[in-house]
Amino acid sequence: MNNQTERIQNAINHIKTATDIDPWAMEIAVEALEKQIPQEPVYVAEDRYVKNMYAMFTQCPSCGYEIAPGDVFCLMCGQAIDWRKEDD
């Protein structure tokens, strides 16, 4: 876990334990913070031809919206995208 992710997790934990925050506002704040933690895109094989080849496209892991390679955030929901593949 990198430093930025750790700071976001700490902020989320702090918000969740606060007693003077409206539950509705807390839910919105936590959801917004969680989307700032980069997630790996979902790779989907498609049965359509693009330039005489089968296409592989990527989807946002949060909302399923199709995202272009290299997009830093999902254009639909704002989820941060991490294009680095984790080593097994």
Secondary structure, DSSP 8 states (H G I E B T S, - for coil): --HHHHHHHHHHHHHHH-SSS-HHHHHHHHHHHHTTS-B--EEEEEEEEETTEEEEEEE-TTT--EE-TT-SB-TTT--BB-------
